[in-house]
Amino acid sequence: MVLTMAQALVKFLDNQYVSFDGKETKFVDGIFGIFGHGCVVGIGQALEQGGHNLTYYQGHNEQGMAHAAIAFAKQMNRRRIIACTSSIGPGALNMVTACGTATANRIPLLVLPGDTFACRQPDPVLQQIEQPTSYATTANDAFKAVCKYWDRIERPEQLMTACINAMRVLTDPADTGAVCIAMPQDVEAEAFDYPDYFLQKRVWYMDRRVPSEREIDAACEMIKNSKKPMIIVGGGVTYSESYESVLRMAEKYNIPIGETQAGKGQIPTDHPLNMGGCGVTGGAAANAIAKKTDLVIAIGTRLTDFTTCSKWGFQNPDVKMLSINVCSFDAFKMDATAVIADAKESVEAIMSELDGYKSEWTDEYKVAKTEFEKEIDRCYNEKLDGVLSQKRALGIIHETIADDSVVIGSSGSLPGCLQRIWKPKAPYTYHVEYGFSCMGYEICGALGAKMAVGDREVYTMVGDGSFLMLHSELYTAVQENKKINVMLFDNSGWGCIENLQNGQGTDTFGTRFTRRNSNSGLLDGEVIMTDYAKIAEGYGCKAYSIRTEEELYAAIEDSKKQTVPTLFDIKVGHKTMTDGYDSWWRVGVAEVSESERVHECYEDMKKNIEKARLY
């Protein structure tokens, strides 16, 4: 079939399917695009021409639309995607950050940036970056560092190998992430006689990888030799839909569970074995158990520094690591004994071989959970004079929204509050991007999640700093008639980073949103008060200005009647987020300083490093 490269690409994407546990699903829902000279007459023409079932979605910031696509794929458990196309130069580079978000979180994202001319005859074309060291280098080479697969189509027939390899990575549970196929704008329009078999329906099988007998024997031996094991549930448990098996394993062997950001929400919050969030943004219960455990059973987690407290969280000198992960790169982290296989298959295999075992945990984890439940209740009901606390606002939201509502988060202090004290009421309702903790994901992610869940409500928890960084897709939500609820917590600054700054001995500097002081010349003047509700109203949203809990209650109830996106401009008190709950995070504290407090923090850091594992 004679088609342009772009037309063949559209036809190919339209015919890709995935199969998981025997259920077949169309993989590519549509394409987000912001058209410019690098794509509008190429892939733009192919989309406009029709003859396909892909929906075109109009983005308003390339990073924003790509983050929406990531959230859509995450909410769809990585089995459906929305591709993203852009022009060359700045339009393309705007998607680099989103590619980093996708790859860090192991979420499939296909970006299709326009590129300069393969023939090089009109060069330098508008927005082209020229490098005297290599004429072959373009802006799109920047994607290489953040993508799991990268290709450039310099002849139309190269599309075939590029597409097959792109799909190979996008549908691989172990190695998925961002995929970039750069499209020189002249090649997009060039024709080739593509074979029928390339364009026909293709099914990609996301089969569960079975563990070897040796791996299961080793895992069972480690568990049998442990007295106080602990399970850490990661995103792999979510994506493999293995949470029921993991819970049965925990119940069978009396093993308490800690959750990562990506794993939170699958194990029922009120289950006696669920200690809640683990690590730097975790709670007191899970962190207390982590310090005593002699075997960490890490299931589907890459053991980031926030989960492990920079490898400091496991204080038992005899602690060992057992990692069940479909990705070998992740499975060997922290010198773990690895089971490189699907989480559900592995857990079921362990339970079939390991009989008669019970951990030696008694009431320790029950006491820890009970005590932290009291702390969560205290946070939810915190009353401060003349100001609404961030914890109290979250408590009100938790109390009043529907059980099946999806909650979004990504950056600042809110992900910590959410992992510590939010109680998901149903699976797949807790959606926090924390692999990259990318400011600006929150509103874009809410749009993507809403596109995935349909009529269910979506609430995104966003700070004023992150809102200022990127909220362009709020306009897209209005355009697409997607009602999202933006819960904007305004504390007039980057409160999370201010806490980190102050906690390591440095006075507040550059982390509050204040006016330039004409006397000192510094940013230490009066705090700027911004009416974010007016911004949202200008886009066509329903907006609420909130300073009291009564106003928040009333706004939530009224918002349930709305059909357009809503924004809650919630003015919260300074430093009213949750505490750290006996965790430690390693950051580079200054070794030399005029401040005695900084010097003390540096000495504390050295002492904590001595308690941490080395690898």
C-alpha positions as CSV (number, residue, x, y, z in Angstrom):
1,M,0.0,0.0,0.0
2,V,1.6,3.3,-1.1
3,L,1.4,5.7,1.8
4,T,3.5,8.5,3.1
5,M,5.6,7.7,6.1
6,A,3.2,9.6,8.4
7,Q,0.1,7.9,6.9
8,A,1.7,4.5,7.4
9,L,2.6,5.4,11.0
10,V,-1.0,6.4,11.8
11,K,-2.3,3.2,10.2
12,F,0.2,1.1,12.1
13,L,-0.6,2.6,15.5
14,D,-4.3,2.2,14.9
15,N,-3.8,-1.6,14.5
16,Q,-1.8,-2.3,17.7
17,Y,-3.3,-4.4,20.4
18,V,-2.1,-5.9,23.7
19,S,-3.2,-9.1,25.4
20,F,-3.0,-9.6,29.2
21,D,-4.3,-12.6,31.0
22,G,-6.3,-13.5,27.8
23,K,-8.0,-10.1,27.6
24,E,-7.2,-8.2,24.3
25,T,-7.2,-4.4,24.3
26,K,-6.6,-1.8,21.6
27,F,-3.3,-0.2,22.7
28,V,-3.3,3.3,21.1
29,D,-6.3,5.4,22.0
30,G,-5.3,8.5,20.1
31,I,-2.7,11.2,19.6
32,F,-2.1,14.5,21.5
33,G,-0.6,17.1,19.2
34,I,0.4,20.7,19.0
35,F,0.9,21.4,15.3
36,G,3.8,23.4,13.9
37,H,5.8,23.4,10.7
38,G,7.6,20.1,11.8
39,C,4.4,18.0,11.9
40,V,1.3,19.8,10.7
41,V,1.6,18.9,7.0
42,G,3.1,15.4,7.8
43,I,1.4,13.5,10.6
44,G,-1.1,16.3,10.9
45,Q,-2.2,15.7,7.3
46,A,-2.4,11.9,8.0
47,L,-4.6,12.4,11.0
48,E,-6.9,14.9,9.2
49,Q,-7.2,12.6,6.2
50,G,-9.0,10.0,8.3
51,G,-9.4,6.3,7.6
52,H,-8.4,5.5,11.2
53,N,-9.9,5.2,14.7
54,L,-7.4,7.4,16.5
55,T,-8.8,10.4,18.4
56,Y,-6.8,13.6,18.0
57,Y,-6.5,15.6,21.2
58,Q,-5.3,19.2,21.1
59,G,-2.6,19.9,23.7
60,H,-1.6,23.4,24.9
61,N,1.9,22.7,26.2
62,E,3.9,19.9,24.9
63,Q,5.2,18.8,28.3
64,G,1.7,19.1,29.7
65,M,0.0,17.0,27.0
66,A,2.8,14.3,27.4
67,H,2.2,14.3,31.2
68,A,-1.5,13.8,30.5
69,A,-0.6,10.9,28.3
70,I,1.5,9.3,31.0
71,A,-1.3,9.6,33.6
72,F,-3.7,8.0,31.1
73,A,-1.3,5.1,30.6
74,K,-0.7,4.7,34.3
75,Q,-4.4,4.8,35.1
76,M,-5.0,2.2,32.4
77,N,-2.4,-0.1,34.1
78,R,0.0,0.5,31.1
79,R,-2.3,-1.3,28.7
80,R,-3.5,1.7,26.7
81,I,-1.6,4.8,25.6
82,I,-2.0,8.2,23.9
83,A,0.9,9.1,21.6
84,C,2.2,12.7,21.5
85,T,3.4,14.7,18.4
86,S,5.0,18.1,18.2
87,S,6.9,20.3,15.9
88,I,10.7,20.6,15.9
89,G,13.0,22.6,18.2
90,P,11.3,24.1,21.3
91,G,8.1,22.1,20.8
92,A,10.0,18.8,20.7
93,L,12.3,19.8,23.7
94,N,9.3,20.6,25.8
95,M,8.5,16.8,25.9
96,V,12.0,15.8,27.2
97,T,10.9,16.4,30.8
98,A,7.8,14.2,30.3
99,C,9.9,11.5,28.8
100,G,12.0,11.5,32.0
101,T,8.8,11.2,34.0
102,A,7.7,8.2,32.0
103,T,11.0,6.4,32.1
104,A,11.6,7.0,35.8
105,N,8.1,5.6,36.6
106,R,8.2,2.7,34.1
107,I,5.2,4.1,32.2
108,P,4.9,3.7,28.4
109,L,5.0,7.0,26.5
110,L,5.4,7.4,22.7
111,V,6.6,10.8,21.5
112,L,6.7,11.7,17.8
113,P,8.6,15.0,17.5
114,G,9.2,16.6,14.2
115,D,12.8,17.0,13.1
116,T,14.9,18.9,10.6
117,F,15.1,17.9,7.0
118,A,16.8,14.6,6.3
119,C,17.9,16.0,2.9
120,R,19.5,19.0,4.6
121,Q,18.7,21.2,1.6
122,P,16.6,24.0,3.4
123,D,18.9,24.0,6.4
124,P,19.1,25.8,8.7
125,V,15.4,25.6,8.9
126,L,13.3,27.6,11.4
127,Q,14.0,26.4,15.0
128,Q,16.9,24.2,14.0
129,I,19.8,23.8,16.3
130,E,23.1,23.5,14.5
131,Q,26.1,21.8,16.0
132,P,29.5,22.4,14.3
133,T,30.8,19.0,15.7
134,S,28.1,17.0,14.0
135,Y,25.5,18.0,11.3
136,A,23.5,14.9,12.2
137,T,22.8,16.2,15.7
138,T,19.5,17.9,16.2
139,A,17.4,18.9,19.2
140,N,15.8,15.5,19.2
141,D,19.1,13.9,20.3
142,A,18.3,15.3,23.7
143,F,15.7,12.6,24.1
144,K,18.3,9.8,24.2
145,A,19.1,10.3,27.8
146,V,15.5,9.9,29.0
147,C,14.1,7.3,26.6
148,K,14.2,3.5,26.6
149,Y,14.2,3.5,22.8
150,W,15.2,6.2,20.4
151,D,15.1,6.3,16.6
152,R,15.1,8.7,13.7
153,I,13.3,8.0,10.4
154,E,15.6,9.2,7.7
155,R,14.0,7.1,4.9
156,P,10.3,6.1,4.9
157,E,11.1,2.4,4.8
158,Q,12.9,2.7,8.2
159,L,9.5,3.3,9.8
160,M,8.9,-0.5,9.9
161,T,11.9,-1.5,12.1
162,A,11.4,1.7,14.2
163,C,7.7,0.9,14.9
164,I,8.3,-2.7,15.8
165,N,11.1,-1.8,18.2
166,A,9.0,1.0,19.7
167,M,6.1,-1.4,20.4
168,R,8.5,-4.0,21.8
169,V,9.6,-1.5,24.4
170,L,6.2,0.1,25.1
171,T,4.6,-3.3,25.8
172,D,7.5,-4.8,27.8
173,P,6.6,-4.9,31.6
174,A,10.3,-4.9,32.5
175,D,11.8,-2.3,30.2
176,T,8.9,0.1,29.3
177,G,9.3,3.8,29.5
178,A,9.5,6.7,27.0
179,V,10.0,5.9,23.3
180,C,11.0,8.6,20.8
181,I,10.6,8.3,17.1
182,A,12.0,11.5,15.6
183,M,10.4,12.4,12.2
184,P,12.3,14.6,9.7
185,Q,9.6,16.8,8.2
186,D,10.5,15.9,4.6
187,V,10.4,12.2,5.3
188,E,7.0,12.4,7.0
189,A,5.6,13.3,3.5
190,E,7.6,10.8,1.4
191,A,5.8,7.8,0.1
192,F,6.7,4.1,0.2
193,D,5.0,0.9,-0.9
194,Y,4.4,-0.6,2.6
195,P,3.7,-4.3,2.8
196,D,0.3,-5.4,4.0
197,Y,1.7,-7.5,6.9
198,F,3.2,-4.4,8.5
199,L,-0.1,-2.6,8.5
200,Q,-2.4,-5.4,9.6
201,K,-3.6,-6.0,13.2
202,R,-0.8,-7.0,15.5
203,V,-1.3,-8.3,19.1
204,W,1.5,-7.9,21.6
205,Y,1.3,-10.5,24.4
206,M,2.1,-9.2,27.9
207,D,2.7,-12.7,29.3
208,R,3.5,-13.2,33.0
209,R,7.1,-14.3,33.4
210,V,7.3,-17.5,35.4
211,P,10.1,-17.8,38.1
212,S,12.6,-20.6,37.9
213,E,12.6,-23.4,40.4
214,R,16.0,-22.3,41.7
215,E,14.7,-18.7,42.4
216,I,11.7,-20.0,44.3
217,D,13.8,-22.4,46.4
218,A,16.2,-19.5,47.3
219,A,13.3,-17.3,48.2
220,C,11.6,-19.9,50.4
221,E,14.9,-20.6,52.1
222,M,15.4,-16.9,53.0
223,I,11.8,-16.6,54.3
224,K,12.2,-19.8,56.4
225,N,15.4,-18.4,57.9
226,S,13.8,-15.1,58.8
227,K,12.1,-14.3,62.1
228,K,10.6,-10.9,61.3
229,P,10.2,-10.4,57.5
230,M,8.4,-7.4,56.0
231,I,6.8,-7.0,52.5
232,I,7.2,-3.8,50.6
233,V,4.6,-3.4,47.9
234,G,5.7,-1.5,44.9
235,G,4.2,-0.4,41.6
236,G,4.9,-3.9,40.1
237,V,2.1,-5.2,42.4
238,T,-0.2,-2.6,40.9
239,Y,0.6,-3.3,37.3
240,S,0.7,-7.1,37.6
241,E,-2.6,-7.0,39.5
242,S,-1.1,-9.3,42.1
243,Y,-2.3,-7.5,45.2
244,E,-4.7,-10.2,46.2
245,S,-2.0,-12.9,46.0
246,V,0.4,-10.6,48.0
247,L,-2.2,-10.1,50.7
248,R,-2.9,-13.9,51.0
249,M,0.9,-14.4,51.4
250,A,1.1,-11.8,54.1
251,E,-1.9,-13.4,55.9
252,K,-0.6,-16.9,55.5
253,Y,2.8,-16.1,57.0
254,N,1.9,-13.2,59.3
255,I,4.1,-10.6,57.5
256,P,3.4,-6.9,57.8
257,I,3.3,-4.8,54.7
258,G,4.7,-1.4,53.8
259,E,3.7,0.6,50.7
260,T,5.6,2.7,48.2
261,Q,3.9,5.6,46.4
262,A,3.3,3.4,43.3
263,G,2.1,0.4,45.4
264,K,-0.2,2.3,47.7
265,G,-3.9,1.8,47.5
266,Q,-4.0,-1.9,46.4
267,I,-3.9,-3.5,49.8
268,P,-6.9,-2.4,51.9
269,T,-5.9,0.5,54.2
270,D,-7.7,-0.9,57.2
271,H,-6.2,-4.4,56.9
272,P,-4.3,-5.2,60.2
273,L,-1.1,-6.1,58.2
274,N,-1.0,-2.9,56.2
275,M,1.4,-0.5,57.9
276,G,0.9,2.1,55.2
277,G,3.5,4.2,53.5
278,C,7.2,3.3,54.0
279,G,10.2,5.6,53.9
280,V,10.9,9.3,53.8
281,T,7.3,10.1,53.0
282,G,6.0,7.2,54.9
283,G,4.4,6.9,58.3
284,A,5.5,5.9,61.8
285,A,4.0,2.4,61.6
286,A,5.8,1.1,58.5
287,N,9.1,2.9,59.4
288,A,9.1,1.4,62.9
289,I,8.6,-2.1,61.4
290,A,11.3,-1.5,58.8
291,K,13.9,-0.8,61.5
292,K,13.3,-4.2,63.1
293,T,12.8,-6.4,60.1
294,D,15.5,-9.0,59.3
295,L,14.2,-9.7,55.7
296,V,12.8,-7.2,53.3
297,I,10.7,-8.9,50.7
298,A,10.6,-6.2,48.0
299,I,7.8,-6.9,45.4
300,G,7.8,-4.8,42.3
301,T,9.7,-1.9,43.7
302,R,13.0,-0.4,42.6
303,L,13.9,0.6,46.2
304,T,14.4,4.3,45.7
305,D,16.0,6.5,48.3
306,F,12.6,7.6,49.5
307,T,11.4,4.1,50.1
308,T,14.6,3.0,51.9
309,C,15.3,6.3,53.7
310,S,18.5,6.5,51.6
311,K,19.3,2.9,52.6
312,W,19.1,3.9,56.3
313,G,15.6,2.7,57.1
314,F,16.5,-1.0,57.8
315,Q,18.5,-0.8,61.0
316,N,18.6,-4.6,61.9
317,P,22.3,-5.5,61.4
318,D,21.2,-9.0,60.1
319,V,18.7,-7.6,57.5
320,K,18.7,-9.3,54.1
321,M,17.0,-8.3,50.9
322,L,14.8,-10.5,48.7
323,S,13.6,-8.8,45.6
324,I,10.8,-10.0,43.3
325,N,10.8,-8.0,40.1
326,V,10.1,-8.6,36.5
327,C,13.0,-6.2,35.7
328,S,16.5,-7.6,36.4
329,F,18.0,-4.1,36.6
330,D,15.7,-3.4,39.6
331,A,15.8,-6.9,41.1
332,F,19.5,-6.8,42.2
333,K,19.4,-3.4,43.9
334,M,20.7,-3.3,47.5
335,D,22.5,-6.6,46.9
336,A,19.2,-8.5,46.9
337,T,18.6,-12.1,46.2
338,A,16.6,-11.8,43.0
339,V,13.5,-13.5,41.7
340,I,13.2,-12.1,38.1
341,A,9.6,-12.8,37.3
342,D,6.0,-11.6,37.5
343,A,4.9,-10.7,41.0
344,K,1.7,-12.8,41.0
345,E,3.4,-15.9,39.5
346,S,6.3,-15.6,42.0
347,V,4.1,-15.1,45.1
348,E,1.9,-18.0,44.2
349,A,4.9,-20.2,43.6
350,I,6.3,-19.3,47.0
351,M,3.1,-20.1,48.7
352,S,2.8,-23.5,47.0
353,E,6.3,-24.5,48.2
354,L,6.5,-22.8,51.7
355,D,4.4,-24.6,54.2
356,G,4.4,-24.5,58.0
357,Y,6.1,-21.1,58.3
358,K,4.9,-18.3,60.5
359,S,6.9,-15.1,61.3
360,E,7.7,-14.3,64.9
361,W,5.9,-11.0,64.8
362,T,3.5,-10.7,67.8
363,D,1.7,-7.5,68.7
364,E,4.5,-5.1,67.6
365,Y,3.0,-4.3,64.2
366,K,-0.5,-4.1,65.7
367,V,0.5,-1.6,68.3
368,A,2.4,0.4,65.7
369,K,-0.6,0.5,63.4
370,T,-3.0,1.5,66.2
371,E,-0.8,4.3,67.3
372,F,-0.3,5.7,63.9
373,E,-4.1,5.5,63.2
374,K,-4.5,7.8,66.2
375,E,-1.9,10.1,64.6
376,I,-3.8,10.2,61.3
377,D,-7.0,11.0,63.1
378,R,-5.2,13.9,64.9
379,C,-3.9,15.2,61.6
380,Y,-7.3,15.0,60.0
381,N,-8.9,16.9,62.8
382,E,-6.2,19.5,63.5
383,K,-7.6,22.8,64.5
384,L,-5.5,26.0,64.4
385,D,-6.5,29.5,65.3
386,G,-7.3,31.7,62.3
387,V,-5.9,29.4,59.7
388,L,-6.8,26.1,57.9
389,S,-4.0,23.6,58.1
390,Q,-3.0,21.4,55.1
391,K,-3.6,18.3,57.2
392,R,-7.1,19.4,58.2
393,A,-8.0,20.3,54.6
394,L,-6.9,16.8,53.4
395,G,-9.1,15.3,56.2
396,I,-12.1,17.2,55.0
397,I,-11.5,16.2,51.4
398,H,-11.1,12.5,52.4
399,E,-14.3,12.6,54.4
400,T,-16.5,14.1,51.7
401,I,-15.5,12.8,48.3
402,A,-16.8,9.6,46.8
403,D,-15.0,6.4,47.6
404,D,-14.2,5.7,43.9
405,S,-12.7,9.1,43.3
406,V,-9.1,9.1,41.9
407,V,-6.6,11.3,43.8
408,I,-3.6,12.7,41.9
409,G,-0.3,14.0,43.3
410,S,3.3,14.5,42.3
411,S,5.5,17.1,43.9
412,G,6.0,19.2,47.0
413,S,4.8,18.4,50.5
414,L,1.4,16.9,49.3
415,P,2.8,13.5,48.2
416,G,4.3,13.1,51.6
417,C,1.0,14.0,53.3
418,L,-0.9,11.7,50.9
419,Q,1.4,8.7,51.4
420,R,1.4,9.2,55.2
421,I,-2.3,9.9,56.0
422,W,-4.5,9.4,52.9
423,K,-6.6,6.3,53.2
424,P,-7.6,5.0,49.7
425,K,-11.0,3.5,49.8
426,A,-10.8,1.4,46.6
427,P,-8.0,0.0,44.4
428,Y,-6.7,2.2,41.6
429,T,-7.8,5.4,43.3
430,Y,-4.4,6.5,44.5
431,H,-2.4,8.0,41.6
432,V,0.8,9.7,42.8
433,E,3.7,10.2,40.4
434,Y,6.8,10.1,42.6
435,G,9.4,8.3,40.5
436,F,10.3,11.7,39.0
437,S,8.3,13.9,41.4
438,C,7.8,16.3,38.5
439,M,6.3,19.7,39.3
440,G,3.5,20.4,36.8
441,Y,2.3,16.8,36.5
442,E,-0.6,17.3,38.8
443,I,-3.2,19.1,36.6
444,C,-2.0,17.4,33.4
445,G,-2.1,14.1,35.2
446,A,-5.7,14.8,36.3
447,L,-6.7,15.3,32.7
448,G,-5.1,12.0,31.6
449,A,-6.6,10.1,34.5
450,K,-10.1,11.5,33.8
451,M,-9.8,10.5,30.2
452,A,-9.2,7.0,31.5
453,V,-11.9,6.7,34.3
454,G,-14.8,8.4,32.6
455,D,-17.6,9.5,34.9
456,R,-15.7,9.0,38.1
457,E,-14.4,12.1,39.9
458,V,-10.8,13.0,39.8
459,Y,-9.2,15.3,42.4
460,T,-5.6,16.6,42.0
461,M,-3.7,17.8,45.0
462,V,-1.4,20.6,43.8
463,G,0.7,23.3,45.5
464,D,0.7,26.9,44.4
465,G,4.4,26.4,43.2
466,S,3.5,23.5,40.9
467,F,0.4,25.2,39.7
468,L,2.4,28.2,38.6
469,M,4.9,25.9,36.8
470,L,2.4,24.2,34.5
471,H,-1.4,24.3,34.3
472,S,-2.0,24.6,30.6
473,E,-4.0,21.4,30.3
474,L,-6.6,22.9,32.5
475,Y,-7.7,24.6,29.3
476,T,-7.6,21.3,27.5
477,A,-9.9,19.9,30.2
478,V,-12.4,22.7,29.5
479,Q,-12.1,22.1,25.8
480,E,-12.6,18.3,26.1
481,N,-15.5,18.6,28.6
482,K,-13.5,16.6,31.2
483,K,-14.5,17.7,34.7
484,I,-11.4,17.5,36.9
485,N,-11.2,19.0,40.4
486,V,-8.1,21.0,41.2
487,M,-7.4,21.2,44.9
488,L,-4.9,24.0,45.0
489,F,-3.1,24.3,48.4
490,D,-1.7,27.8,48.6
491,N,1.0,28.2,51.2
492,S,2.8,31.0,49.3
493,G,5.9,29.1,48.4
494,W,7.8,25.9,48.0
495,G,7.0,24.7,51.5
496,C,8.5,21.2,51.1
497,I,11.9,22.6,50.0
498,E,11.7,25.3,52.7
499,N,11.4,22.6,55.3
500,L,14.3,20.7,53.8
501,Q,16.3,23.9,53.8
502,N,15.5,24.8,57.4
503,G,15.9,21.2,58.5
504,Q,19.5,21.2,57.3
505,G,20.4,24.5,59.1
506,T,19.9,27.1,56.4
507,D,17.5,30.0,57.0
508,T,14.6,30.5,54.5
509,F,16.1,31.7,51.3
510,G,14.4,31.7,47.9
511,T,11.7,29.3,48.9
512,R,8.9,31.8,49.8
513,F,6.9,33.7,47.2
514,T,7.7,37.2,48.4
515,R,8.3,40.6,46.8
516,R,11.7,42.0,46.3
517,N,12.6,44.2,49.3
518,S,13.7,47.6,48.1
519,N,15.8,48.1,51.3
520,S,17.7,44.8,51.5
521,G,17.6,44.0,47.7
522,L,16.6,40.4,48.7
523,L,13.4,38.4,48.1
524,D,12.4,38.8,51.7
525,G,9.6,41.4,51.4
526,E,5.9,40.8,51.9
527,V,4.3,37.5,50.9
528,I,2.4,37.8,47.6
529,M,-1.2,36.8,47.8
530,T,-2.6,35.5,44.5
531,D,-6.2,34.9,43.6
532,Y,-5.9,31.6,41.7
533,A,-9.7,31.3,41.5
534,K,-9.8,34.2,39.1
535,I,-7.2,32.4,36.8
536,A,-9.4,29.3,36.7
537,E,-12.6,31.3,36.1
538,G,-10.8,32.9,33.1
539,Y,-10.4,29.5,31.5
540,G,-14.1,28.7,32.0
541,C,-13.8,26.7,35.2
542,K,-16.0,26.9,38.3
543,A,-13.7,28.3,41.1
544,Y,-13.9,28.6,44.9
545,S,-12.0,30.8,47.3
546,I,-11.5,29.0,50.6
547,R,-10.0,30.1,53.9
548,T,-12.1,28.1,56.4
549,E,-13.2,24.5,56.8
550,E,-16.8,25.5,56.4
551,E,-16.1,27.1,53.0
552,L,-14.2,23.9,52.0
553,Y,-17.1,21.6,53.0
554,A,-19.6,23.8,51.1
555,A,-17.4,24.0,48.0
556,I,-16.9,20.3,47.7
557,E,-20.6,19.7,47.9
558,D,-21.3,22.4,45.3
559,S,-18.6,21.0,43.0
560,K,-20.4,17.7,42.8
561,K,-23.2,19.4,40.9
562,Q,-20.8,21.0,38.4
563,T,-20.1,19.7,34.9
564,V,-17.1,21.9,34.1
565,P,-13.6,21.6,35.7
566,T,-13.4,23.1,39.2
567,L,-10.6,24.8,41.1
568,F,-10.4,25.1,44.9
569,D,-8.1,28.0,45.9
570,I,-7.4,26.7,49.4
571,K,-5.3,29.1,51.5
572,V,-3.5,26.9,54.1
573,G,-1.2,27.8,56.9
574,H,2.5,28.1,56.6
575,K,4.3,24.8,57.6
576,T,1.1,22.9,58.3
577,M,2.0,19.7,56.4
578,T,2.8,16.3,58.0
579,D,6.0,15.5,59.9
580,G,8.8,13.1,58.8
581,Y,8.0,10.2,61.3
582,D,11.5,9.0,62.1
583,S,12.9,8.9,58.6
584,W,16.1,10.2,57.1
585,W,16.9,11.5,53.6
586,R,20.4,12.0,52.6
587,V,21.1,15.3,50.9
588,G,24.4,17.2,50.4
589,V,24.8,19.2,53.6
590,A,27.6,21.8,53.4
591,E,30.8,20.6,54.9
592,V,32.0,24.1,55.6
593,S,29.7,26.9,56.8
594,E,29.7,30.0,58.9
595,S,26.5,28.7,60.5
596,E,26.8,26.5,63.6
597,R,23.5,24.9,62.8
598,V,24.7,23.9,59.3
599,H,27.8,22.4,60.9
600,E,25.6,20.4,63.4
601,C,23.5,19.1,60.5
602,Y,26.6,18.0,58.6
603,E,27.8,16.0,61.7
604,D,24.4,14.4,62.0
605,M,24.5,13.5,58.3
606,K,27.9,11.7,58.8
607,K,26.5,9.7,61.7
608,N,23.4,8.6,59.7
609,I,25.6,7.6,56.7
610,E,27.4,5.2,59.1
611,K,24.0,3.5,59.8
612,A,23.1,3.2,56.1
613,R,23.8,0.2,53.8
614,L,26.6,0.9,51.3
615,Y,24.9,-0.6,48.3
